[in-house]
Amino acid sequence: MVDQFTVPEEYEISFRRIMPYLMSPLQRNPQILESLLLYLKLGGEKMARIAIDAMNVTQRLQNAELKKLLREQELLNDNGRDDEDDEDDDDDESEDDDRGEDDAVADDDAPDDDDASD
């Protein structure tokens, strides 16, 4: 059951005149359109345009908040990945250090060529 939004003929011209001022995502929202029609009925185009300005500001603020949350989430994800990379790098370095100590011990155990020539 879909309720289709219709504008009465007496408000159709005014409604079409104010629609371009409304942000495009809001133009598809039937509740917003119904409220605009109500503003047109109660206060005319001037009141409807004031309401449109308020709705557009609210929409911009919601978009900004959403973008902020997404940026924060990306930063948290990037920091988490950096921490994991740092832990992996630490493991690699400790393995290299262990190999270096083994090589040093092996060199000490090997006979010196200088001693053999004496």
Biopython code that builds the backbone (N, CA, C, O; Angstrom):
import numpy as np
from Bio.PDB.StructureBuilder import StructureBuilder

atoms = [
    (1, "MET", "N", (0.832, -1.170, 0.000)),
    (1, "MET", "CA", (0.000, 0.000, 0.000)),
    (1, "MET", "C", (0.886, 1.247, 0.000)),
    (1, "MET", "O", (1.503, 1.577, 1.013)),
    (2, "VAL", "N", (0.944, 1.926, -1.126)),
    (2, "VAL", "CA", (1.795, 3.090, -1.292)),
    (2, "VAL", "C", (0.930, 4.339, -1.362)),
    (2, "VAL", "O", (0.061, 4.459, -2.225)),
    (3, "ASP", "N", (1.175, 5.257, -0.450)),
    (3, "ASP", "CA", (0.477, 6.542, -0.495)),
    (3, "ASP", "C", (1.262, 7.465, -1.401)),
    (3, "ASP", "O", (2.420, 7.786, -1.137)),
    (4, "GLN", "N", (0.612, 7.887, -2.473)),
    (4, "GLN", "CA", (1.288, 8.766, -3.404)),
    (4, "GLN", "C", (0.991, 10.200, -3.018)),
    (4, "GLN", "O", (-0.143, 10.554, -2.694)),
    (5, "PHE", "N", (2.019, 11.007, -3.058)),
    (5, "PHE", "CA", (1.877, 12.400, -2.666)),
    (5, "PHE", "C", (1.323, 13.198, -3.847)),
    (5, "PHE", "O", (1.876, 13.143, -4.946)),
    (6, "THR", "N", (0.256, 13.922, -3.631)),
    (6, "THR", "CA", (-0.320, 14.777, -4.679)),
    (6, "THR", "C", (-0.523, 16.174, -4.121)),
    (6, "THR", "O", (-0.848, 16.357, -2.948)),
    (7, "VAL", "N", (-0.323, 17.150, -4.988)),
    (7, "VAL", "CA", (-0.475, 18.552, -4.616)),
    (7, "VAL", "C", (-1.804, 19.047, -5.191)),
    (7, "VAL", "O", (-2.078, 18.854, -6.376)),
    (8, "PRO", "N", (-2.612, 19.671, -4.372)),
    (8, "PRO", "CA", (-3.861, 20.237, -4.906)),
    (8, "PRO", "C", (-3.565, 21.282, -5.988)),
    (8, "PRO", "O", (-2.536, 21.956, -5.940)),
    (9, "GLU", "N", (-4.450, 21.409, -6.937)),
    (9, "GLU", "CA", (-4.232, 22.311, -8.074)),
    (9, "GLU", "C", (-3.973, 23.751, -7.645)),
    (9, "GLU", "O", (-3.178, 24.447, -8.277)),
    (10, "GLU", "N", (-4.620, 24.199, -6.599)),
    (10, "GLU", "CA", (-4.479, 25.596, -6.173)),
    (10, "GLU", "C", (-3.079, 25.913, -5.642)),
    (10, "GLU", "O", (-2.677, 27.076, -5.625)),
    (11, "TYR", "N", (-2.326, 24.885, -5.205)),
    (11, "TYR", "CA", (-0.977, 25.091, -4.682)),
    (11, "TYR", "C", (0.115, 24.557, -5.620)),
    (11, "TYR", "O", (1.304, 24.644, -5.313)),
    (12, "GLU", "N", (-0.295, 24.016, -6.741)),
    (12, "GLU", "CA", (0.667, 23.362, -7.627)),
    (12, "GLU", "C", (1.706, 24.334, -8.180)),
    (12, "GLU", "O", (2.890, 24.000, -8.216)),
    (13, "ILE", "N", (1.304, 25.506, -8.603)),
    (13, "ILE", "CA", (2.243, 26.477, -9.173)),
    (13, "ILE", "C", (3.242, 26.930, -8.104)),
    (13, "ILE", "O", (4.446, 26.969, -8.355)),
    (14, "SER", "N", (2.752, 27.265, -6.934)),
    (14, "SER", "CA", (3.640, 27.695, -5.840)),
    (14, "SER", "C", (4.576, 26.559, -5.430)),
    (14, "SER", "O", (5.756, 26.779, -5.157)),
    (15, "PHE", "N", (4.036, 25.353, -5.392)),
    (15, "PHE", "CA", (4.837, 24.195, -5.000)),
    (15, "PHE", "C", (5.973, 23.975, -5.981)),
    (15, "PHE", "O", (7.109, 23.735, -5.574)),
    (16, "ARG", "N", (5.676, 24.054, -7.263)),
    (16, "ARG", "CA", (6.727, 23.889, -8.289)),
    (16, "ARG", "C", (7.749, 25.017, -8.219)),
    (16, "ARG", "O", (8.928, 24.814, -8.508)),
    (17, "ARG", "N", (7.296, 26.201, -7.836)),
    (17, "ARG", "CA", (8.196, 27.343, -7.765)),
    (17, "ARG", "C", (9.207, 27.185, -6.619)),
    (17, "ARG", "O", (10.351, 27.618, -6.752)),
    (18, "ILE", "N", (8.805, 26.577, -5.504)),
    (18, "ILE", "CA", (9.715, 26.460, -4.356)),
    (18, "ILE", "C", (10.538, 25.170, -4.370)),
    (18, "ILE", "O", (11.550, 25.085, -3.675)),
    (19, "MET", "N", (10.132, 24.184, -5.135)),
    (19, "MET", "CA", (10.837, 22.888, -5.141)),
    (19, "MET", "C", (12.325, 22.982, -5.496)),
    (19, "MET", "O", (13.121, 22.274, -4.880)),
    (20, "PRO", "N", (12.742, 23.819, -6.455)),
    (20, "PRO", "CA", (14.186, 23.881, -6.764)),
    (20, "PRO", "C", (15.053, 24.323, -5.594)),
    (20, "PRO", "O", (16.253, 24.050, -5.580)),
    (21, "TYR", "N", (14.468, 24.999, -4.616)),
    (21, "TYR", "CA", (15.236, 25.465, -3.464)),
    (21, "TYR", "C", (15.474, 24.360, -2.442)),
    (21, "TYR", "O", (16.313, 24.507, -1.553)),
    (22, "LEU", "N", (14.761, 23.281, -2.559)),
    (22, "LEU", "CA", (14.884, 22.163, -1.633)),
    (22, "LEU", "C", (15.986, 21.226, -2.119)),
    (22, "LEU", "O", (16.058, 20.919, -3.309)),
    (23, "MET", "N", (16.841, 20.774, -1.210)),
    (23, "MET", "CA", (17.926, 19.858, -1.587)),
    (23, "MET", "C", (17.353, 18.589, -2.200)),
    (23, "MET", "O", (16.280, 18.132, -1.805)),
    (24, "SER", "N", (18.066, 18.023, -3.161)),
    (24, "SER", "CA", (17.532, 16.878, -3.913)),
    (24, "SER", "C", (17.183, 15.662, -3.051)),
    (24, "SER", "O", (16.162, 15.030, -3.322)),
    (25, "PRO", "N", (17.972, 15.290, -2.021)),
    (25, "PRO", "CA", (17.547, 14.135, -1.221)),
    (25, "PRO", "C", (16.212, 14.378, -0.504)),
    (25, "PRO", "O", (15.444, 13.446, -0.266)),
    (26, "LEU", "N", (15.958, 15.624, -0.173)),
    (26, "LEU", "CA", (14.719, 15.954, 0.528)),
    (26, "LEU", "C", (13.523, 15.987, -0.414)),
    (26, "LEU", "O", (12.384, 15.822, 0.025)),
    (27, "GLN", "N", (13.769, 16.196, -1.700)),
    (27, "GLN", "CA", (12.685, 16.273, -2.673)),
    (27, "GLN", "C", (11.983, 14.935, -2.855)),
    (27, "GLN", "O", (10.855, 14.885, -3.345)),
    (28, "ARG", "N", (12.634, 13.869, -2.469)),
    (28, "ARG", "CA", (12.047, 12.529, -2.615)),
    (28, "ARG", "C", (11.374, 12.035, -1.338)),
    (28, "ARG", "O", (10.791, 10.950, -1.331)),
    (29, "ASN", "N", (11.442, 12.794, -0.282)),
    (29, "ASN", "CA", (10.878, 12.396, 1.009)),
    (29, "ASN", "C", (9.425, 12.868, 1.102)),
    (29, "ASN", "O", (9.174, 14.071, 1.157)),
    (30, "PRO", "N", (8.464, 11.936, 1.121)),
    (30, "PRO", "CA", (7.055, 12.344, 1.147)),
    (30, "PRO", "C", (6.668, 13.142, 2.400)),
    (30, "PRO", "O", (5.800, 14.012, 2.329)),
    (31, "GLN", "N", (7.295, 12.859, 3.534)),
    (31, "GLN", "CA", (6.976, 13.620, 4.748)),
    (31, "GLN", "C", (7.397, 15.080, 4.608)),
    (31, "GLN", "O", (6.686, 15.984, 5.047)),
    (32, "ILE", "N", (8.548, 15.300, 4.000)),
    (32, "ILE", "CA", (9.033, 16.667, 3.773)),
    (32, "ILE", "C", (8.083, 17.388, 2.818)),
    (32, "ILE", "O", (7.720, 18.543, 3.043)),
    (33, "LEU", "N", (7.690, 16.703, 1.762)),
    (33, "LEU", "CA", (6.795, 17.318, 0.784)),
    (33, "LEU", "C", (5.446, 17.675, 1.414)),
    (33, "LEU", "O", (4.883, 18.734, 1.135)),
    (34, "GLU", "N", (4.941, 16.792, 2.254)),
    (34, "GLU", "CA", (3.677, 17.083, 2.929)),
    (34, "GLU", "C", (3.808, 18.278, 3.867)),
    (34, "GLU", "O", (2.902, 19.105, 3.961)),
    (35, "SER", "N", (4.938, 18.360, 4.555)),
    (35, "SER", "CA", (5.127, 19.501, 5.455)),
    (35, "SER", "C", (5.251, 20.804, 4.658)),
    (35, "SER", "O", (4.760, 21.846, 5.093)),
    (36, "LEU", "N", (5.909, 20.746, 3.488)),
    (36, "LEU", "CA", (6.000, 21.936, 2.645)),
    (36, "LEU", "C", (4.616, 22.382, 2.174)),
    (36, "LEU", "O", (4.313, 23.575, 2.156)),
    (37, "LEU", "N", (3.797, 21.433, 1.803)),
    (37, "LEU", "CA", (2.437, 21.760, 1.386)),
    (37, "LEU", "C", (1.678, 22.416, 2.537)),
    (37, "LEU", "O", (0.920, 23.363, 2.328)),
    (38, "LEU", "N", (1.881, 21.920, 3.728)),
    (38, "LEU", "CA", (1.237, 22.502, 4.901)),
    (38, "LEU", "C", (1.705, 23.938, 5.121)),
    (38, "LEU", "O", (0.896, 24.820, 5.410)),
    (39, "TYR", "N", (3.023, 24.175, 4.983)),
    (39, "TYR", "CA", (3.541, 25.537, 5.112)),
    (39, "TYR", "C", (2.954, 26.440, 4.035)),
    (39, "TYR", "O", (2.629, 27.596, 4.306)),
    (40, "LEU", "N", (2.814, 25.920, 2.811)),
    (40, "LEU", "CA", (2.192, 26.710, 1.754)),
    (40, "LEU", "C", (0.751, 27.075, 2.109)),
    (40, "LEU", "O", (0.318, 28.208, 1.899)),
    (41, "LYS", "N", (0.029, 26.121, 2.638)),
    (41, "LYS", "CA", (-1.368, 26.360, 2.991)),
    (41, "LYS", "C", (-1.490, 27.378, 4.127)),
    (41, "LYS", "O", (-2.365, 28.244, 4.099)),
    (42, "LEU", "N", (-0.624, 27.270, 5.107)),
    (42, "LEU", "CA", (-0.742, 28.127, 6.289)),
    (42, "LEU", "C", (-0.145, 29.522, 6.109)),
    (42, "LEU", "O", (-0.712, 30.512, 6.571)),
    (43, "GLY", "N", (1.007, 29.592, 5.432)),
    (43, "GLY", "CA", (1.704, 30.876, 5.387)),
    (43, "GLY", "C", (2.140, 31.323, 4.018)),
    (43, "GLY", "O", (2.753, 32.383, 3.887)),
    (44, "GLY", "N", (1.849, 30.560, 3.004)),
    (44, "GLY", "CA", (2.229, 30.958, 1.659)),
    (44, "GLY", "C", (3.668, 30.596, 1.327)),
    (44, "GLY", "O", (4.347, 29.874, 2.057)),
    (45, "GLU", "N", (4.100, 31.134, 0.186)),
    (45, "GLU", "CA", (5.444, 30.806, -0.311)),
    (45, "GLU", "C", (6.541, 31.303, 0.616)),
    (45, "GLU", "O", (7.568, 30.643, 0.775)),
    (46, "LYS", "N", (6.332, 32.447, 1.221)),
    (46, "LYS", "CA", (7.367, 33.000, 2.100)),
    (46, "LYS", "C", (7.639, 32.055, 3.269)),
    (46, "LYS", "O", (8.794, 31.773, 3.589)),
    (47, "MET", "N", (6.591, 31.574, 3.895)),
    (47, "MET", "CA", (6.778, 30.643, 5.014)),
    (47, "MET", "C", (7.370, 29.316, 4.527)),
    (47, "MET", "O", (8.196, 28.720, 5.219)),
    (48, "ALA", "N", (6.965, 28.858, 3.367)),
    (48, "ALA", "CA", (7.493, 27.607, 2.817)),
    (48, "ALA", "C", (8.987, 27.741, 2.522)),
    (48, "ALA", "O", (9.748, 26.803, 2.755)),
    (49, "ARG", "N", (9.410, 28.893, 2.016)),
    (49, "ARG", "CA", (10.845, 29.091, 1.737)),
    (49, "ARG", "C", (11.666, 29.156, 3.029)),
    (49, "ARG", "O", (12.797, 28.672, 3.072)),
    (50, "ILE", "N", (11.105, 29.745, 4.061)),
    (50, "ILE", "CA", (11.787, 29.760, 5.357)),
    (50, "ILE", "C", (11.943, 28.334, 5.870)),
    (50, "ILE", "O", (12.995, 27.965, 6.391)),
    (51, "ALA", "N", (10.891, 27.537, 5.720)),
    (51, "ALA", "CA", (10.953, 26.133, 6.138)),
    (51, "ALA", "C", (11.971, 25.366, 5.303)),
    (51, "ALA", "O", (12.701, 24.527, 5.830)),
    (52, "ILE", "N", (12.023, 25.647, 4.011)),
    (52, "ILE", "CA", (13.002, 24.982, 3.135)),
    (52, "ILE", "C", (14.416, 25.311, 3.594)),
    (52, "ILE", "O", (15.264, 24.421, 3.666)),
    (53, "ASP", "N", (14.679, 26.575, 3.906)),
    (53, "ASP", "CA", (16.013, 26.950, 4.395)),
    (53, "ASP", "C", (16.367, 26.172, 5.659)),
    (53, "ASP", "O", (17.489, 25.686, 5.799)),
    (54, "ALA", "N", (15.427, 26.056, 6.560)),
    (54, "ALA", "CA", (15.672, 25.309, 7.800)),
    (54, "ALA", "C", (15.924, 23.830, 7.505)),
    (54, "ALA", "O", (16.825, 23.225, 8.087)),
    (55, "MET", "N", (15.136, 23.252, 6.611)),
    (55, "MET", "CA", (15.316, 21.833, 6.258)),
    (55, "MET", "C", (16.662, 21.594, 5.581)),
    (55, "MET", "O", (17.327, 20.592, 5.843)),
    (56, "ASN", "N", (17.062, 22.527, 4.701)),
    (56, "ASN", "CA", (18.353, 22.384, 4.020)),
    (56, "ASN", "C", (19.507, 22.467, 5.004)),
    (56, "ASN", "O", (20.469, 21.705, 4.900)),
    (57, "VAL", "N", (19.418, 23.384, 5.955)),
    (57, "VAL", "CA", (20.471, 23.511, 6.975)),
    (57, "VAL", "C", (20.553, 22.232, 7.800)),
    (57, "VAL", "O", (21.640, 21.720, 8.067)),
    (58, "THR", "N", (19.401, 21.728, 8.195)),
    (58, "THR", "CA", (19.374, 20.486, 8.975)),
    (58, "THR", "C", (19.992, 19.341, 8.185)),
    (58, "THR", "O", (20.753, 18.545, 8.737)),
    (59, "GLN", "N", (19.670, 19.254, 6.894)),
    (59, "GLN", "CA", (20.228, 18.194, 6.049)),
    (59, "GLN", "C", (21.740, 18.333, 5.923)),
    (59, "GLN", "O", (22.463, 17.340, 5.990)),
    (60, "ARG", "N", (22.219, 19.559, 5.739)),
    (60, "ARG", "CA", (23.672, 19.780, 5.637)),
    (60, "ARG", "C", (24.381, 19.381, 6.929)),
    (60, "ARG", "O", (25.449, 18.771, 6.894)),
    (61, "LEU", "N", (23.786, 19.726, 8.057)),
    (61, "LEU", "CA", (24.383, 19.348, 9.347)),
    (61, "LEU", "C", (24.418, 17.834, 9.523)),
    (61, "LEU", "O", (25.399, 17.288, 10.027)),
    (62, "GLN", "N", (23.356, 17.161, 9.113)),
    (62, "GLN", "CA", (23.337, 15.699, 9.205)),
    (62, "GLN", "C", (24.390, 15.083, 8.284)),
    (62, "GLN", "O", (25.055, 14.117, 8.656)),
    (63, "ASN", "N", (24.540, 15.645, 7.083)),
    (63, "ASN", "CA", (25.566, 15.150, 6.162)),
    (63, "ASN", "C", (26.964, 15.366, 6.732)),
    (63, "ASN", "O", (27.823, 14.489, 6.637)),
    (64, "ALA", "N", (27.185, 16.533, 7.324)),
    (64, "ALA", "CA", (28.492, 16.816, 7.915)),
    (64, "ALA", "C", (28.788, 15.871, 9.070)),
    (64, "ALA", "O", (29.913, 15.392, 9.210)),
    (65, "GLU", "N", (27.789, 15.603, 9.893)),
    (65, "GLU", "CA", (27.968, 14.683, 11.024)),
    (65, "GLU", "C", (28.297, 13.275, 10.526)),
    (65, "GLU", "O", (29.157, 12.594, 11.084)),
    (66, "LEU", "N", (27.606, 12.851, 9.475)),
    (66, "LEU", "CA", (27.868, 11.530, 8.908)),
    (66, "LEU", "C", (29.286, 11.445, 8.346)),
    (66, "LEU", "O", (29.982, 10.452, 8.556)),
    (67, "LYS", "N", (29.708, 12.478, 7.636)),
    (67, "LYS", "CA", (31.070, 12.496, 7.092)),
    (67, "LYS", "C", (32.104, 12.482, 8.213)),
    (67, "LYS", "O", (33.136, 11.819, 8.110)),
    (68, "LYS", "N", (31.820, 13.219, 9.282)),
    (68, "LYS", "CA", (32.741, 13.247, 10.430)),
    (68, "LYS", "C", (32.870, 11.863, 11.045)),
    (68, "LYS", "O", (33.976, 11.417, 11.353)),
    (69, "LEU", "N", (31.747, 11.183, 11.225)),
    (69, "LEU", "CA", (31.777, 9.831, 11.787)),
    (69, "LEU", "C", (32.546, 8.872, 10.880)),
    (69, "LEU", "O", (33.310, 8.034, 11.361)),
    (70, "LEU", "N", (32.344, 8.996, 9.569)),
    (70, "LEU", "CA", (33.070, 8.130, 8.637)),
    (70, "LEU", "C", (34.567, 8.393, 8.682)),
    (70, "LEU", "O", (35.367, 7.458, 8.657)),
    (71, "ARG", "N", (34.952, 9.679, 8.749)),
    (71, "ARG", "CA", (36.385, 10.006, 8.845)),
    (71, "ARG", "C", (36.991, 9.460, 10.126)),
    (71, "ARG", "O", (38.097, 8.920, 10.114)),
    (72, "GLU", "N", (36.261, 9.600, 11.242)),
    (72, "GLU", "CA", (36.761, 9.076, 12.513)),
    (72, "GLU", "C", (36.915, 7.560, 12.447)),
    (72, "GLU", "O", (37.891, 7.009, 12.955)),
    (73, "GLN", "N", (35.953, 6.890, 11.822)),
    (73, "GLN", "CA", (36.025, 5.437, 11.705)),
    (73, "GLN", "C", (37.213, 5.027, 10.835)),
    (73, "GLN", "O", (37.909, 4.059, 11.144)),
    (74, "GLU", "N", (37.444, 5.769, 9.743)),
    (74, "GLU", "CA", (38.591, 5.468, 8.891)),
    (74, "GLU", "C", (39.896, 5.661, 9.656)),
    (74, "GLU", "O", (40.818, 4.855, 9.533)),
    (75, "LEU", "N", (39.971, 6.728, 10.444)),
    (75, "LEU", "CA", (41.183, 6.970, 11.236)),
    (75, "LEU", "C", (41.403, 5.858, 12.246)),
    (75, "LEU", "O", (42.530, 5.401, 12.435)),
    (76, "LEU", "N", (40.338, 5.424, 12.893)),
    (76, "LEU", "CA", (40.463, 4.324, 13.852)),
    (76, "LEU", "C", (40.912, 3.051, 13.150)),
    (76, "LEU", "O", (41.749, 2.315, 13.674)),
    (77, "ASN", "N", (40.366, 2.788, 11.974)),
    (77, "ASN", "CA", (40.758, 1.601, 11.219)),
    (77, "ASN", "C", (42.208, 1.699, 10.774)),
    (77, "ASN", "O", (42.948, 0.718, 10.838)),
    (78, "ASP", "N", (42.620, 2.886, 10.321)),
    (78, "ASP", "CA", (44.007, 3.072, 9.897)),
    (78, "ASP", "C", (44.958, 2.907, 11.071)),
    (78, "ASP", "O", (46.011, 2.287, 10.928)),
    (79, "ASN", "N", (44.605, 3.452, 12.229)),
    (79, "ASN", "CA", (45.451, 3.313, 13.419)),
    (79, "ASN", "C", (45.535, 1.854, 13.840)),
    (79, "ASN", "O", (46.600, 1.392, 14.251)),
    (80, "GLY", "N", (44.447, 1.134, 13.747)),
    (80, "GLY", "CA", (44.450, -0.289, 14.088)),
    (80, "GLY", "C", (45.357, -1.072, 13.160)),
    (80, "GLY", "O", (46.083, -1.966, 13.594)),
    (81, "ARG", "N", (45.312, -0.730, 11.879)),
    (81, "ARG", "CA", (46.182, -1.410, 10.907)),
    (81, "ARG", "C", (47.637, -1.060, 11.159)),
    (81, "ARG", "O", (48.508, -1.922, 11.045)),
    (82, "ASP", "N", (47.916, 0.202, 11.501)),
    (82, "ASP", "CA", (49.290, 0.609, 11.785)),
    (82, "ASP", "C", (49.834, -0.141, 12.992)),
    (82, "ASP", "O", (50.988, -0.571, 12.984)),
    (83, "ASP", "N", (49.016, -0.304, 14.030)),
    (83, "ASP", "CA", (49.439, -1.039, 15.218)),
    (83, "ASP", "C", (49.749, -2.483, 14.869)),
    (83, "ASP", "O", (50.735, -3.039, 15.354)),
    (84, "GLU", "N", (48.924, -3.097, 14.037)),
    (84, "GLU", "CA", (49.168, -4.479, 13.624)),
    (84, "GLU", "C", (50.454, -4.560, 12.814)),
    (84, "GLU", "O", (51.233, -5.497, 12.988)),
    (85, "ASP", "N", (50.690, -3.587, 11.925)),
    (85, "ASP", "CA", (51.908, -3.577, 11.128)),
    (85, "ASP", "C", (53.129, -3.404, 12.018)),
    (85, "ASP", "O", (54.160, -4.036, 11.789)),
    (86, "ASP", "N", (53.019, -2.542, 13.044)),
    (86, "ASP", "CA", (54.135, -2.338, 13.954)),
    (86, "ASP", "C", (54.455, -3.620, 14.715)),
    (86, "ASP", "O", (55.627, -3.941, 14.914)),
    (87, "GLU", "N", (53.435, -4.354, 15.142)),
    (87, "GLU", "CA", (53.665, -5.615, 15.842)),
    (87, "GLU", "C", (54.336, -6.620, 14.915)),
    (87, "GLU", "O", (55.232, -7.349, 15.341)),
    (88, "ASP", "N", (53.922, -6.669, 13.670)),
    (88, "ASP", "CA", (54.543, -7.575, 12.707)),
    (88, "ASP", "C", (55.994, -7.188, 12.472)),
    (88, "ASP", "O", (56.857, -8.060, 12.370)),
    (89, "ASP", "N", (56.277, -5.881, 12.384)),
    (89, "ASP", "CA", (57.644, -5.418, 12.192)),
    (89, "ASP", "C", (58.497, -5.777, 13.400)),
    (89, "ASP", "O", (59.651, -6.172, 13.235)),
    (90, "ASP", "N", (57.960, -5.651, 14.609)),
    (90, "ASP", "CA", (58.698, -5.992, 15.811)),
    (90, "ASP", "C", (59.051, -7.480, 15.809)),
    (90, "ASP", "O", (60.164, -7.844, 16.188)),
    (91, "ASP", "N", (58.135, -8.335, 15.395)),
    (91, "ASP", "CA", (58.400, -9.768, 15.332)),
    (91, "ASP", "C", (59.510, -10.055, 14.335)),
    (91, "ASP", "O", (60.382, -10.880, 14.606)),
    (92, "ASP", "N", (59.492, -9.389, 13.189)),
    (92, "ASP", "CA", (60.524, -9.599, 12.170)),
    (92, "ASP", "C", (61.882, -9.157, 12.695)),
    (92, "ASP", "O", (62.878, -9.843, 12.468)),
    (93, "GLU", "N", (61.943, -8.032, 13.387)),
    (93, "GLU", "CA", (63.204, -7.534, 13.911)),
    (93, "GLU", "C", (63.764, -8.480, 14.966)),
    (93, "GLU", "O", (64.974, -8.704, 15.005)),
    (94, "SER", "N", (62.914, -9.037, 15.819)),
    (94, "SER", "CA", (63.407, -9.927, 16.858)),
    (94, "SER", "C", (63.936, -11.214, 16.225)),
    (94, "SER", "O", (64.901, -11.789, 16.729)),
    (95, "GLU", "N", (63.333, -11.672, 15.143)),
    (95, "GLU", "CA", (63.849, -12.854, 14.460)),
    (95, "GLU", "C", (65.203, -12.562, 13.851)),
    (95, "GLU", "O", (66.096, -13.409, 13.890)),
    (96, "ASP", "N", (65.371, -11.356, 13.279)),
    (96, "ASP", "CA", (66.655, -10.970, 12.709)),
    (96, "ASP", "C", (67.721, -10.898, 13.798)),
    (96, "ASP", "O", (68.856, -11.319, 13.577)),
    (97, "ASP", "N", (67.370, -10.369, 14.968)),
    (97, "ASP", "CA", (68.323, -10.269, 16.064)),
    (97, "ASP", "C", (68.752, -11.662, 16.519)),
    (97, "ASP", "O", (69.930, -11.881, 16.800)),
    (98, "ASP", "N", (67.826, -12.595, 16.596)),
    (98, "ASP", "CA", (68.156, -13.955, 17.001)),
    (98, "ASP", "C", (69.113, -14.584, 16.001)),
    (98, "ASP", "O", (70.063, -15.254, 16.408)),
    (99, "ARG", "N", (68.899, -14.396, 14.746)),
    (99, "ARG", "CA", (69.783, -14.959, 13.725)),
    (99, "ARG", "C", (71.172, -14.352, 13.833)),
    (99, "ARG", "O", (72.180, -15.040, 13.669)),
    (100, "GLY", "N", (71.213, -13.052, 14.111)),
    (100, "GLY", "CA", (72.506, -12.384, 14.219)),
    (100, "GLY", "C", (73.320, -12.951, 15.366)),
    (100, "GLY", "O", (74.533, -13.104, 15.218)),
    (101, "GLU", "N", (72.719, -13.269, 16.496)),
    (101, "GLU", "CA", (73.435, -13.833, 17.630)),
    (101, "GLU", "C", (73.943, -15.230, 17.292)),
    (101, "GLU", "O", (75.060, -15.582, 17.668)),
    (102, "ASP", "N", (73.146, -16.030, 16.592)),
    (102, "ASP", "CA", (73.582, -17.372, 16.216)),
    (102, "ASP", "C", (74.779, -17.306, 15.292)),
    (102, "ASP", "O", (75.712, -18.099, 15.428)),
    (103, "ASP", "N", (74.767, -16.383, 14.364)),
    (103, "ASP", "CA", (75.878, -16.245, 13.433)),
    (103, "ASP", "C", (77.143, -15.827, 14.177)),
    (103, "ASP", "O", (78.236, -16.286, 13.848)),
    (104, "ALA", "N", (77.001, -14.960, 15.178)),
    (104, "ALA", "CA", (78.166, -14.510, 15.936)),
    (104, "ALA", "C", (78.764, -15.662, 16.723)),
    (104, "ALA", "O", (79.988, -15.768, 16.803)),
    (105, "VAL", "N", (77.954, -16.523, 17.303)),
    (105, "VAL", "CA", (78.434, -17.664, 18.058)),
    (105, "VAL", "C", (79.136, -18.643, 17.122)),
    (105, "VAL", "O", (80.173, -19.207, 17.471)),
    (106, "ALA", "N", (78.583, -18.839, 15.964)),
    (106, "ALA", "CA", (79.171, -19.771, 15.006)),
    (106, "ALA", "C", (80.541, -19.271, 14.557)),
    (106, "ALA", "O", (81.445, -20.077, 14.335)),
    (107, "ASP", "N", (80.708, -17.967, 14.420)),
    (107, "ASP", "CA", (81.997, -17.432, 14.002)),
    (107, "ASP", "C", (83.053, -17.638, 15.087)),
    (107, "ASP", "O", (84.216, -17.873, 14.759)),
    (108, "ASP", "N", (82.692, -17.558, 16.354)),
    (108, "ASP", "CA", (83.642, -17.740, 17.444)),
    (108, "ASP", "C", (84.113, -19.196, 17.531)),
    (108, "ASP", "O", (85.263, -19.449, 17.890)),
    (109, "ASP", "N", (83.250, -20.141, 17.211)),
    (109, "ASP", "CA", (83.603, -21.541, 17.294)),
    (109, "ASP", "C", (84.491, -21.987, 16.128)),
    (109, "ASP", "O", (85.194, -22.992, 16.236)),
    (110, "ALA", "N", (84.463, -21.265, 15.045)),
    (110, "ALA", "CA", (85.235, -21.682, 13.864)),
    (110, "ALA", "C", (86.721, -21.464, 14.134)),
    (110, "ALA", "O", (87.100, -20.496, 14.792)),
    (111, "PRO", "N", (87.560, -22.366, 13.624)),
    (111, "PRO", "CA", (89.004, -22.200, 13.819)),
    (111, "PRO", "C", (89.509, -20.996, 13.044)),
    (111, "PRO", "O", (89.049, -20.689, 11.944)),
    (112, "ASP", "N", (90.469, -20.330, 13.659)),
    (112, "ASP", "CA", (91.065, -19.171, 13.001)),
    (112, "ASP", "C", (92.108, -19.635, 12.012)),
    (112, "ASP", "O", (92.893, -20.536, 12.307)),
    (113, "ASP", "N", (92.121, -19.029, 10.850)),
    (113, "ASP", "CA", (93.108, -19.367, 9.827)),
    (113, "ASP", "C", (94.489, -18.883, 10.247)),
    (113, "ASP", "O", (95.498, -19.460, 9.841)),
    (114, "ASP", "N", (94.544, -17.819, 11.063)),
    (114, "ASP", "CA", (95.816, -17.279, 11.500)),
    (114, "ASP", "C", (96.549, -18.288, 12.394)),
    (114, "ASP", "O", (97.771, -18.407, 12.315)),
    (115, "ASP", "N", (95.805, -19.020, 13.248)),
    (115, "ASP", "CA", (96.409, -19.996, 14.143)),
    (115, "ASP", "C", (96.951, -21.175, 13.369)),
    (115, "ASP", "O", (97.968, -21.737, 13.775)),
    (116, "ALA", "N", (96.345, -21.571, 12.303)),
    (116, "ALA", "CA", (96.772, -22.737, 11.535)),
    (116, "ALA", "C", (98.078, -22.469, 10.815)),
    (116, "ALA", "O", (98.846, -23.408, 10.604)),
    (117, "SER", "N", (98.373, -21.230, 10.423)),
    (117, "SER", "CA", (99.579, -20.950, 9.685)),
    (117, "SER", "C", (100.796, -20.909, 10.586)),
    (117, "SER", "O", (101.904, -20.988, 10.055)),
    (118, "ASP", "N", (100.696, -20.795, 11.867)),
    (118, "ASP", "CA", (101.829, -20.736, 12.781)),
    (118, "ASP", "C", (102.529, -22.006, 12.883)),
    (118, "ASP", "O", (103.510, -22.113, 13.619)),
]
sb = StructureBuilder()
sb.init_structure("model")
sb.init_model(0)
sb.init_chain("A")
sb.init_seg("    ")
for serial, (resi, resn, name, xyz) in enumerate(atoms, 1):
    if name == "N":
        sb.init_residue(resn, " ", resi, " ")
    sb.init_atom(name, np.array(xyz, "f"), 0.0, 1.0, " ", f" {name:<3s}", serial, name[0])
structure = sb.get_structure()
